[in-house]
Structures are given as C-alpha cells and as structure tokens.
Amino acid sequence: MDGAPAPLIDPYGRRVKDLRISITDRCNFRCTYCMPEEGLTWLDRADLLTYEEQARFARVCVERFGFESIRITGGEPTVRGQLSRLFELLAPIGVDLALTTNGVKLPELAAGLKAAGLHRVNVSIDSLRRETFLALTRRDELDRVLAGIDAALAAGLTPVKVNAVVIRGVNDDEVVDIAAYGREKGVGVRFIEFMPLDAQGDWTMDQVVSAQEILERIDAVFPLESTMAGLDHHGDEPAARYRYRDGIGDVGVIPSVTAPFCESCDRVRITAEGKFRTCLFALDEFDLRAVLRDGGTDDDIAAEIERAVGTKWAGHHIGKVDFIRPDRSMSQIGG
C-alpha cells in the first residue's frame, strides 16, 4: 500500500483507532460476572484465528487506517500457548501493545512478554480478601495474582493498571482498600461498573455501584481532584481519571452503565474465532475469518472492516427498556 493511512470514521464522526483482539474464549478462572462454574462450550482450536492471522488483521488496521493501539484479551489470554510469539509478530507494527489478564500466570510470563514486545498490562483483581476473591473467581489464586502484579512491575510492563469490577453487596466495601493498594504499589486502579455480560444473565441494575458513588467513597478517605471535566467528558479512554490531592498517583472509574463513553468510543474488537464487532454490546458480527481463510487480500480485509464500521451505532442502551443483551458473555466476546 502506498500513501498515508486513511482515518476510519464511523457514521457518528468518531475516529476508530483502538483494536481489541481476543485470542481465546477459555479461562482458568470462573468469575461469577462472566462465566458459569462449569465453564462454557469452548471453541475448537481450528476455529481460533492463528497468531499469524491476528497479526495480519492488526497490520491492516494500522497500515490502512492508522490504528494507534492494540490490546490482547480473552477469555484469559495467558492460557493460550506460546503467547510471546504473538507479540513478536505484533511488535514490528509499531503501535502501543497492551494485555488484559487475570495475572495468575504473569510470575512466569511477564519478563518473556516484555522481551517479545508487550508494553503494558491491565490486571483484573476484584478483591483483596481471600474469601471474597474465591467467591468471585471460584479459584483460590489471590496470592498468585498479587505476585503477578509484582512480576509485571519488575519486568517493566508499565504503566501497570488494576481493573476491579464493583458489585453491590459483594465487594463494594473494598473500594477504599483497593484504592489504597494501588497507591501503595504505584499502580493505577480502574473501577468498573458491573455490566450485563454475565453468562447466567443474573445482572440487575440494583447491583451496579455507580462511578459517582465509588468516587465519593474514595474521596472521603483520599481526597481527589479531577484530571478532566467530570464523568461525562473523559475523552477517548473509557476511564474518567482523578488525581489524589496529595500527589500519590491517580484513580479511574469506568461508568459503562451510568455515564457511558459511547459518544467518544474509538474501539472495535475481533473475537477469538474472527468475528468483527463494533461494540462490546453489538448484536451484529462480521466474519473476518472467512475473508482471511478464503484467500482474501488486504484490500478485501480493509473493505470488510470499513463495511462493519459503517454500521457502528451511537451507543448501547443499558438500563433502558429497549436494551437487548448480546447472546454471548464477556469471555466469548473479548473484554
């Protein structure tokens, strides 16, 4: 391809430049807000995109449309073998490379992933109490996850961020404790409102602890000041960030339910089996694997991406009467 990339603009004037690639639907945890205890029906290995296919798709997004960041997700991406190989393929593309993980395998993998080209990690940890962690994840792995965060810091996978989904009556009483952990470790904490993507379909609005309530709880102990113009104006990134007034780091909230960032959304995602989605809550998917495996050229891939982005909607309708849940859980879509 000759010439500069052409920005990919959706029907609402938003430039799309952030790609999420799920590389597996499998996970070594069984988090209650994501997956039933017995797991799900897993994809066959042959149905997954290969690392080479994922890297080709990423390259087209960057070269044709000027994408600026790529995040690898799952399921739990570290359960897929030879993960460093994927980052070796992605690194030459030359954009920001991030990984979202539960952290349990980072003690063994962090240094190798850094060497392969990974820049930074987000580690999901919803409780610092062993019994609550076990109840949420159905795995007694809190110590391993904490060790994984330490390993990521030691490997230089910075900035390390911690993601915590807050559920009323389950872990909302730990908000200040998790914020304090982030301040102590020097990692950014991002609190996420509980979204209706649980496999069981048990989500209800009264389980959502609003971003505003989360901030008020933290501010009462560690006074905050906004880094931007409030929850409704957080730019391209989903988190509204707030500095601690004493200068010790910052904290973010992702108000996906009460104040969603749809109006500035710049992301698209591809599932582990190659389905292209323009929103986490999208009801339509586009089969990029078929294009890749039927001999499609880079032009064909780019054309299908443009066609899909042409259908991107203004935003989801969580909490409204016309909201329709996706027919797949978070682990099957890619977080």
Secondary structure, DSSP 8 states (H G I E B T S, - for coil): --S----EE-TTS-EE-EEEEE--S--S---TTT--TT------GGGS--HHHHHHHHHHHHHHH---EEEEESS-GGGSTTHHHHHHHHGGG-SEEEEEE-STTHHHHHHHHHHHT--EEEEE---SSHHHHHHHHSS--HHHHHHHHHHHHHHT--S-EEEEEEBTTTTGGGHHHHHHHHHHHT-EEEEEE--S--TT----GGGB--HHHHHHHHHTTS-EEESSS-TT---SSS-EEEEETTSS-EEEEE-TTTS--GGG--EEEE-TTSEEESSTT-S--EEHHHHHHTT--HHHHHHHHHHHHTT--S---TTSTT----SS-HHHH--
